[in-house]
Amino acid sequence: MARKQKITQSQVDHWELTLQMFLDQGDFRQDGRPLSPAGIAERKGEIAELRGLLTLRVGQVVDLDTVQPIDEHPKEG
C-alpha cells in the first residue's frame, strides 16, 4: 500500500519560492560566497527536483515514496 498525500497550495508556494531563490543565487550561497563544485552539483540536483515537483498540481494525490501521482479513480476494465 502506497503512502499517499494530497498536494497543498502551501507546498507548491514553498517549492516555487525555493526554486526562485536558488535561481537568483546561481552558484553562490546566501551569504554571497561561491559554492564548491560539489555544492554546484548539489544545487543543480535540487533545482531539477524542484522543477519536477512543480509539475504536480494542487489537490493531486501522490505516492510519498516515489513522488509520482496516484490515480484516485482507476478506470475499471
Secondary structure, DSSP 8 states (H G I E B T S, - for coil): ---EEE--HHHHHHHHHHHHHHHHHTTB-TTS-B--HHHHHHHHHHHHHHHHHTTS-TT-EEETTTTEE--SS----
